[in-house]
Amino acid sequence: MAAEADVPARRTPGVSFCLITDGRRPAMLAEAIASIRALELPQHEVLVAGNVPEGLGDDVRVLMAPALAAEGKLGAMRNLACRAAGFDQLVVSDDDMLFHPEVAVVLRERDPVQQRRQRLPRHPFEEQHEA
């Protein structure tokens, strides 16, 4: 496990796409990465953790963790990718997720969390636990 010092104190503005894979769906993973590239975001990175196949491209950061993938430790693979992420917005996904072009619109907003809160109804849990 990475030490606390391995986590950046402050991340650079941008989007880190953190994907996990067990290596059994390389074609789907390639499609997921292609859908991220098609978003044409100016500041982004793609990190793939788990049993990662070769040939994903120079723009993909590979975090080999075949033991975690073999043991089905999805959370550990996600945590590995998130700890290695360099940007302040994290998008965490499996290897079978395709990103719709509208995702780029949301991610380009100045404060996506605030924008999301304005569009979505509040969850009852939030209302019950306000300070």
N, C-alpha and C positions, 0 to 999 in steps of 0.2 A: 504494500500500500504506500501511496505517496504521502510524504510529510506535508504539514500545513504550509511549509515554506515553498512547496512546489506550486501552490495556487497563487496566481498573480494577485497582488494587492489591489490593483486597479487595472481593468481591462480597457483596451482600445475600442472606440466606437466602431461597430460593425456587427456582422452576424457570423456566428460559428454554427455550422450544421454538424451535429454529432450523430453519426449513424452507427448502428451496431449490426453485426452479421455473424451467423454461425458458419458461413462459407458454403451453404448448400444451394444458394440462389444467386449465383454470380451475375446472371443476365438481369435479374430484377434489381440488384444493387447497381449495376451499370446504368440502368434506366433511371433509377432514383438520382444518381449523380448527374446524369444528363439533364434531368429536370431542374436540378439546382443551377447548373451552368446556364440553362436557358433563362433563368431569372435575371441575369446580367446585373447583379448587385455590385456596386463599386468596391465595397469593403466586405469581403466574406472569405471564409475558409470552409473546407470540407474535411472532417476527421472521421475515419472509419475504424472502429475498434472491434476486436474479436478474431475470428478465423478469416482473415482478409485475403481474398485472391489477388494474384499479381495482375499488373496491367491496367490499373484504374486511372493512371495519368499522373503527371508530375505535380498537378495542382491538388492532389489528394494526399492528406497526411495519414499514414497508416500506423495504427497502434495495435501491433500483433499481441493477441491474448488468446491463443487457441485453447488453452486449458479452461479459461473462463467460458468460452463458447461451448466446449465439449460438456462442461458441467451444467450448462443452461443458466449461468449466472448473469442474467440480463442486466440487473441493477448494477452489478460490479462493472460490466462493460460500459454502461451509460456513464457511471461515475468516472471511469478512466478517461473517456472522451471529454467529458465536461471539465475535468481538472486540467486537461491539456489545452483546452480552448483558449484562444487569445483575444476574442472579441466579447463585448459586453452583452450582446443578445445571443441566447442559446436556443437552437431549434434541435430537439432531440427526437430521433426517429429510428424505426427499424429499417431493414434493407428493402422492404416492399412498399414503401411510401413514395408516391409521385407528388411533386409540388406543382400546384396550379399556378399559372402566371399571376393571379391576383395576390398570391403570397408576397410577391415583391412590393406591391402597393402598400400592404400593411407594414412590412419590414422597413420601408423607406420613410414612414411617418416619423416625425421628430420624437414623439413619446408614444410608442406603440401600446404600452401598458395602459396609459391614460386614455388613449383613443379606444381601446378595447372596452374599457369600463364604461365609456360613454355610449357605446353601441349595444352592449349586452345587458340584460336585466341582472340585477344583483342576486346572488345565491342567498337563500334563507339563512344559511350558516353565517354569512358575513353580517347580515342584519342582527342576528342574535348575539354576536360576539364583538360588536363595536365598543370601543372604549368610551 
